Amino acid sequence: MTDPSSDKRFALKFRQWEKVSDDLRSGERGQSVWCRLRRRETLDQPSEEADLLCEELGINRLGEKWSEIDAYGAENLLVRILGKSLITDYWLMEPIEARAVAEHLFDTFQMPRLYLTNVLSYDDEGITAWTPLSNSTFDACVTIMDDQWVGILAIGERG
């Protein structure tokens, strides 16, 4: 299924995901962070794959409540999640830095990619509708997958 060079490449990418996760957790964001990359298990059921990853991280499975979004929407949502508080209008990371981190995470995956989220709608003011993943007051995530890998970045905040 994969050649050794691919395994080495994704071992590097895995460490890069861990670094993003550690950086987000160690900052002064005051948020819960769930971030992980791993090999896919169920190639024919993307929502089940996302649920397995959530279960590993101790957050809620969403089943049929996952929303599929396109690449443009996924990138913009991830930039929003990384850059701005879910509750306030406060920028936690400069937008250009948030976009660079989002692109960095997206580059882990080959094309074609599939994007799932718990967010039903959002705008410049914030997340306006979502299916809860955690006990946080607000949470939002983007799950990315290709034929071999799945990754999730979820942020939760208490109001």
C-alpha positions in Angstrom: 0.0 0.0 0.0 2.8 2.4 0.8 6.5 2.5 0.0 9.2 3.0 2.7 9.9 6.6 1.5 6.2 7.4 2.1 6.4 6.0 5.6 9.4 8.2 6.3 7.7 11.2 4.9 4.7 10.8 7.0 6.8 10.1 10.1 8.1 13.6 9.6 4.6 14.9 9.1 3.4 13.2 12.2 6.1 15.0 14.2 5.1 18.2 12.6 1.5 17.7 13.7 2.8 16.9 17.2 4.7 20.2 17.2 1.7 22.2 16.2 -0.3 20.5 18.9 2.4 21.1 21.5 2.7 24.8 20.5 -1.0 25.3 20.7 -1.2 23.7 24.2 1.9 25.5 25.6 0.7 28.9 24.6 -1.5 31.2 26.6 -4.6 30.5 24.6 -6.7 29.2 27.5 -8.3 26.6 25.2 -8.5 22.8 25.1 -6.7 21.4 22.1 -7.1 18.0 20.4 -4.8 17.4 17.6 -3.6 14.1 16.1 -2.5 12.5 12.8 -2.6 8.7 12.2 -3.1 6.0 9.6 -6.7 5.4 8.4 -8.4 2.2 9.4 -11.7 2.2 7.6 -11.2 3.4 4.1 -14.8 3.1 3.0 -16.4 5.1 5.9 -15.0 8.6 6.5 -17.4 9.5 9.3 -16.5 6.3 11.1 -12.8 7.1 10.6 -13.3 10.6 12.1 -15.3 9.0 15.0 -12.5 6.6 15.8 -10.0 9.4 16.0 -12.4 11.4 18.3 -12.7 8.3 20.5 -8.9 8.1 20.8 -8.8 11.7 21.9 -11.6 11.4 24.4 -14.1 13.6 22.5 -17.6 12.8 21.3 -18.3 10.7 18.2 -20.6 12.5 15.8 -21.7 9.7 13.5 -24.1 11.0 10.9 -23.7 14.6 12.3 -20.3 15.2 10.6 -20.6 17.9 7.9 -18.5 17.6 4.7 -17.0 20.8 3.5 -14.8 21.7 0.5 -11.1 22.5 0.6 -11.7 26.3 0.5 -14.2 26.1 3.4 -11.9 23.7 5.4 -8.9 26.0 5.0 -10.8 29.1 6.0 -12.4 27.4 9.0 -9.1 26.0 10.1 -7.5 29.5 9.9 -10.5 30.9 11.9 -10.1 28.1 14.6 -6.3 28.6 14.8 -6.3 32.4 14.7 -9.3 33.7 16.7 -10.9 32.9 20.0 -14.2 31.0 19.5 -15.9 33.2 22.1 -14.4 36.6 21.8 -13.2 38.8 19.0 -9.6 38.4 20.2 -6.9 37.2 17.7 -4.7 34.5 19.3 -2.5 34.2 16.3 -2.0 36.6 13.4 -4.1 35.6 10.4 -1.1 35.1 8.1 0.5 32.8 10.7 -2.8 30.8 11.1 -3.0 30.4 7.4 0.6 29.1 7.2 -0.1 26.6 10.0 -3.3 25.5 8.2 -1.4 25.0 4.9 1.3 23.2 6.8 -1.3 20.7 8.2 -3.0 20.3 4.8 0.3 19.5 3.1 0.4 16.3 5.1 -2.2 14.8 2.8 -2.2 13.7 -0.8 -5.0 14.5 -3.2 -7.9 13.8 -3.3 -8.7 14.9 0.3 -11.9 14.8 2.3 -12.8 17.4 4.9 -15.2 16.9 7.8 -16.2 19.3 10.5 -18.6 19.7 13.5 -19.2 23.3 12.5 -22.5 24.0 10.7 -22.0 27.7 10.2 -19.6 30.5 11.0 -18.9 34.1 10.0 -16.5 36.9 10.9 -18.2 37.2 14.3 -17.6 33.5 15.2 -19.0 30.0 15.2 -22.8 30.3 14.9 -23.9 26.7 14.9 -22.1 23.4 15.6 -22.5 19.9 16.9 -20.6 19.6 20.3 -17.5 17.5 20.4 -16.6 18.1 24.0 -17.9 19.6 27.3 -16.5 23.0 26.3 -19.0 25.9 25.9 -17.8 26.2 22.2 -15.8 23.8 20.1 -14.8 23.5 16.5 -12.8 21.1 14.4 -11.5 20.3 11.0 -10.8 16.7 10.1 -8.7 16.0 7.0 -8.2 12.7 5.3 -6.8 11.1 2.2 -6.5 7.4 1.3 -4.0 6.6 3.9 -4.1 9.3 6.7 -6.5 11.1 8.9 -5.9 14.2 11.1 -8.0 16.3 13.3 -7.5 19.7 14.9 -10.2 20.6 17.4 -10.3 23.6 19.8 -12.6 24.0 22.7 -13.3 27.1 24.9 -15.3 27.6 28.0 -17.4 30.8 28.3 
